Amino acid sequence: MSIRAPRKGENYELSVDLNSEYREKRKDAIKRTIASMTVGKDVSGLFPDVLKNMQTDDLEQKKLVYLYLMNYAKTQPELVILAVNTFVKDTDDPNPLVRALAIRTMGCLRAEKIIDYLCDPLQKCLRDENPYVRKTAALCVAKLYDLKPELVIDNGFLEQLQEMISDSNPMVVANTVAALTDIHIAATSQPSTSSSDPGIFVITTNILNKLLIALNECSEWGRVAILNALARYVAQDEKESEHICERVVPQFQHVNGSVVLAAVKVIMIHMRGVHREDLIKQLVRKMAPPLVTLLSSPPEVQWVALRNINLLLQKRPDILSNEMRVFFCKYNDPLYVKVEKLDIMVRLASEKNVDALLSELKEYASEVDVDFVRKSIKAIGQTAVKIDEAAERCVNVLLELIATRVSYVVQEAVVVMKDIFRKYPETYEGIIPILCANLDELDEPEAKASLIWIIGEYAKKIDNADELLSIFVDAFTEESYSVQLQTLTAVVKLFLKKPDSSQGIVQKVLNTATKDCDSPDVRDRAYIYWRLLSMDPAAAKAVVLAHRPPISIPRTTVAPALLEELLGEVSSLASVYHKPAETFVGRGRVGADSVRKGAEAADDQFSTQKALQTVVAGQQAENLLDFDDDAPALDGQPKGLAATEVLSQTPAAANLLAGTSSNPLDDLVSIFGSGGGLAPMSAVPFGPGSAIPGRGGFGFGQPMSPAPATPAIKSQPQQHHPQDDLLGLF
Amino acid sequence: MASLIAILDLKGKALIQRSYRDDVPASYVERFLPLILDFEEEGQQVTPCFSSHGINYLHIRHSNLYRNFFPHENKKRDCFNFSNPLVLALSKRNSNAAEIIIFLHRLTQVLVEYFKELEEESIRDNFVIIYELMDEMMDFGYPQTTESKILQEYITQESHKLEIQVRPPMAVTNAVSWRTEGIRYRKNEVFLDVVESVNMLVNANGNVVRSEILGAVKMKCYLSGMPELRLGLNDKVMFESTGRTARGKAIEMEDVKFHQCVRLSRFENDRTISFIPPPTANSNSSVESHKGSRVEYMVKVKAQFKRRSSANNVEIYVPVPDDADSPKFRASTGSVQYAPDKSAFVWKIKQLGGSREFLMRAHFGLPSVKNEADVEKRAPITVKFEIPYFTVSGIQVRYLKIVEKSGYQALPWVRYITQNGDDYSLRTALEKGSAPIMPM
């Protein structure tokens, strides 16, 4: 018996029992050891004692010992070697369950010492007569590659796996495919591989046929693995694409949602190669019912499905055009499901179903959950912006909601109304008095800012606009910056529209903003207005009251190139997050170094740019979709620009603008580990694009239009001198 | 693929965990709950998958209860509630989210079938077998066998009986021979249950907002030898494609899902039938009136199906304000109970004949001091019922052919039943006055 201090305590007792002469007692001790391990106690000291119990006919006991080994092999590398003999012997056991267990566990030990002993038994198990052992051995090759790739290559395991794709047993084929794919991913993400290397698992036409045959015979998870491999296949011609689609479509009927989504992925990829309109139509039609049925799954699965459906609809809005009702929220849906459903409902909204949608959204707006209520009201606004014919009905629903006088409902409705005014200027002026009547109820900055914007925009039509605005001017220093900015602009608009009656108020607000305000953005904007007004009122009018293009809802929330990429990865985390994989993986095992090296390759640079573009486009789209929800949060970016935006027409200022706006992008660039040199290069094309719509989204009443054709610009040349001073500020 | 799978307790600590790949350290499990709490604090939504510092967290919540039947019981919002075990998977790659999430559900399903209930206690008591199952169900992050029937053949609680050497069943690797040769029954019988679950949402004006029928054909099979079965349904598409005309009514099925064994002559398939016209199943009408410190409800139930059918065990859950007290009920049939824990009262009717109509009145007192900020909850009324010998869709089993080489005669038994699905609800009116909910 091994003697270790201390000779008491739990571990000591276990050690005694592990060495007991009675089998039952030993087994019980192993169980207790595992129990301690499970609750997180350190029982690694018992390693030699547990190891002694490895050689046994009792399968359960063997499994427990193996489990222990898997947990502690890394901490006791010297002792693991003692287990090798039993492992190797077990791989010769007459019972296939024992053979498979041994080879499976050896692959999980991850101790250098034992790896060298793994190759011979693995060689044997790959050729085992029992498919259960073969399928386990196939995955073991992937485990070995993860630890020591050279061993896999030197022992010819890769060639053996390639042969096993022709195995008679579909489950073996499936695991072989999974193993090869795993190795392929690991190999291609290594820095040493160049882009000229085709990779380890290249799917040829020959393999394709074998996979298509195995697909119909193997288990559900095997199907997922095979479908994933099919998604990587590059079809030779249109006929082959059609063939693959036809063979994969029956998988839509599978009860397992991951098989359905994997099949959707394969179809979306290979449909690119299909040009027959009738076949495409048929494929799209067949896709709808299985997607609808996914909504009867548990909520987490529904959510994954909904995120993917959202992407699918961006590419093919026709898939579910008649199915909006299935996306109606259930009372008990978790919030994350409801939010996704809302987004999809707005996507599916059309003139035909808008009435049903509105009555549903109105219902949601009276639910208890504040977040959900707000999002529902936003959805009403989005519907109004999306469908011109329904705008009036949407406005009526919003008016009904405002009449409830529930504070957060009213505030959200005001924010949404501002967007409707931006889309349909001068159309719903009649409701402005109703909005203004709720002025006292507003306590959220965004709602206040929205209402102020509306007042400023329609100052001419509102008789008491100066009275209303003076409420905010009086409390100017107490308001949040976004409200201050809006107040400032609105008062200037008021002055430009009704110069006679508002001289005093504009003087007051400019005074307060330049003297008593802590925010440099507010001060800068006030200075610009001041100078504009004093130098050239006509120019001020052109700038402040410039025509703005109406807003619209973008059809896609991600850039087209990224959309294609994500659709090629349906059901993956990337497609769930709507972000390219590079943004959330790549650190860790595949270290930052390798990513940096990889980024030097032209491909990766391209993907970096694409990713950047996507993130930027995503933000931009989000702004428009969210209807300024994030205005205060995003303020940081445009605030700094707010003062310079008038200058954006001069080349120097444009550069400055781009330079400033690239700052947030620098962070993005650094995610991809690219050198600093890339930053300005990639940022410049996106910079203005990202900054200006973002700013426009706030409805600051500034000339949000980056379009260089507005009259404002034509009057610019005279403006140079005063602005040059301003440039100095930067 | 998943790198690590853990079942967490209420405090976010792992009850049991299994690491499948080395790329995610086990310590990340402990970061999960703090992350969730951070999200909640920042008012961010907690979604089933999220990424933090290069690690992807995918999680599901298991619930032992019949999910979501009592909406008013649920918490005000979907705040993070650990009353049920939570199953978490960690991954570092751009893994297949659908696969992992569905696998986690399968894992809990298997554990429930093994231990009846999945709770902290049952997990602690059975850690040995759970380790075994986790080892068998997933290898290197790739799901393997997740059928509990097959797993039960070789992973059992009594495996210490040394005499019998367990071997992997053929079904693990070869789905075709899922059935062992030589099964014998004295009486050859097949029981088919055609179960239709109706989900329906009716708004306060009595219009059907959404309705769907989830139908399932479930089979219990006591047949000897290696029978080959064929099941015929009155499927419209099938009739049309074969060019025959149906004698009775044929029905249209929107989507059909098959259990993976169906093709291999094992029948246990689900069918989803959904259609827009309102089905006539069970109906319910209610008038609600508030007068200051008391609230009155009038509930009228009308069975709108044929006279010869009847609904059994009808239970109507009507939500009431949380602080309602001193209930008084008067019902023309059945019994009414107040369930303050669910903030509802329940009207139970043992048997409700077709075309019959009943009335119930309820009266509650409300505290005179009302919290102004208290937003009125308007949970929908939910209904539970069973209608035997009846299918809403009109689906029929036309035949079940059993072919076995010994040529024995077998008796197929078919039973039809319609019941409520997990979302059969009626929205109540917004106005505090009286707003009738029309019968469907």
Interface residues (C-beta under 8 A of the other chain):
Chain A: K27 K31 I34 A35 T38 G40 D57 D58 L59 E60 Q61 K63 L64 L67 N95 P96 L97 A100 R104 G107 C108 R110 N130 P131 Y132 K135 T136 L139 A142 K143 D146 N169 P170 M171 V172 N175 A178 D182 I185 N216 E217 C218 S219 E220 W221 V224 A225 N228 Q253 H254 V255 N256 G257 S258 L261 A262 P289 P290 V292 T293 S296 S297 P298 P299 E300 V301 W303 V304 A305 N308 R325 V326 F328 K330 Y331 N332 P334 L335 Y336 V339 A356 S359 E360 E363 S366 E367 V368 D369 D371 F372 V406 E569 S571 S572 L573 A574 S575 V576 Y577 A581 F584 V585 G586 R587 G588 R589
Chain B: M1 A14 L15 I16 Y20 R21 D22 D23 G43 Q45 V46 T47 P48 C49 S51 H53 G54 N56 H59 I60 R61 R67 N68 P71 N74 K76 R77 D78 S91 K92 R93 N94 S95 N96 A97 A98 E99 I101 I102 F103 L104 H105 F127 V128 Y131 E132 D135 D139 F140 Y142 P143 Q144 T145 T146 Y154 S159 H160 L162 Q165 V166 R167 P168 V172 T173 N174 A175 V176 L201 N203 V209 R210 E212 L214 E254 D255 V256 K257 F258 H259 Q260 R263 D270 T272 S274 I276 V375 K377 R378 A379 P380 D423 S425 R427 L430
